[in-house]
Amino acid sequence: MLSISFSEIIVIFVVALTLFGKKEIPELVKMALKVIKKLSFYKSQVKDYIKEVSNELEIEEINKQFTKIVIGEDGKEYLAYDLDFIKPDIANDEKEHTEPDTKPIT
C-alpha cells in the first residue's frame, strides 16, 4: 500500500504550487482524481473478468471429470455423462416419482 506522511504531502503541494501555480492546481487535482477513479474501475473489471474465466475453467474441469466420449451404433462420437461415481444403491433406486402437492399460482 502507498503510505505518504503529512510532511511529504506538504512538500508535494509546495512543489506543485511552484511548478504549476495556484490557478492550475485544482484542475490537476480533478484530473488526478478522475485517473484514480478510472484505474479503480478498470481494476474491478479485470478482477471480475479473472473470476469469470476462473469459474469457466472450473466448470470445464468438472465436465471433463464426469463426461466421456462414446461411439454410437452409427459410428458417430457422442458426449455421455459418466455416472459410475454414483453409489449403487442410489443409482438403482427405482422408487416411483410422485408429483409434489403443489397448486398452480393463479
N, C-alpha and C positions, 0 to 999 in steps of 0.2 A: 504494500500500500504506500502511496505517496504521502510523506509526512513533511509538512512545512511549518516551521515555528513562526510566531508572530513577528519576530525581528526580521526574518527572511522575507515575509510578506511586505513589510515596510520598505526594505531595500529594493525589492522588485517594483513596488509602487513608485519610489523616488526615481529609479532608473527609467521606468516607463514615462513618468512625468517629464523628465528632461529630454527624452528622445522624441516623444510624440506631442507633448503639450497638453494643457488641461482640456482643450476642446475635443481632442480625439480619443481620450481615454474612455469615456462612456461608450463610444462606438466599438472600441476594441474589446471592452468587457462584454458587450452584447454579442459580438461576433464570436468570442471565445466560448460563451455560454451556449450559443447555437451549435458550435462544433462539438462541444462536450455532449449536448443532448443528442445530436445525430450519432456520435460514436456509441453512446449508450444504447440507442435504438438498434444500430447495426449489431452490437454485441448480443443483444437479446434475440435478434433474428438468427444470427449464426448459432446461438445456443439452442434455439428451438429446432433449427434445421438438423443439428447434430443429434438431438434427441429423436427426431423423426426417423432419420437414417438408422440410428441405433435400434429403434423399435422394429423397423422393417427387416433389419438383418436378423434380429432375434426371431421374428415370425418365420422368416425363410429357413432359419436353422431348425426350428421346431417342425416345420413342414417336411424338411429333409429327414428328420428322425422318424416321422410317422407315415411317410409315404414311400411307395416303391413303384417302379415301372413294371407293368405286366404286359405280356404279349398276348393279345386276344386270339380267338379262333380264326379271325380274319387276317391275322398276321400283323395287325397294327399295334403300336405301342399305346398303352393306356396308363394313366396315373391312378394308382389304387392306394387306399389307406391301409397301413399295416397295423392291424388291431391285435397282434399277438401279445402285446403288453397287458391286455385286459385280463383280469383274473378269470379262470374258467367258470366259477360259479356266477359271476356277473354276466359273462358273455353268453352263457347257456340259459340264462333266466328266461323262462317262457311264460311269465305272468301275463294275464290279459291286460291290455291297455284300456283303462276306463277314462272316460271324459270327466274332468272335474265339475263339481256342482257350481257352475257359474251361470249367471244370467246376462244376456246382452245389455249393454248400456243403451238406454233409449232417451 
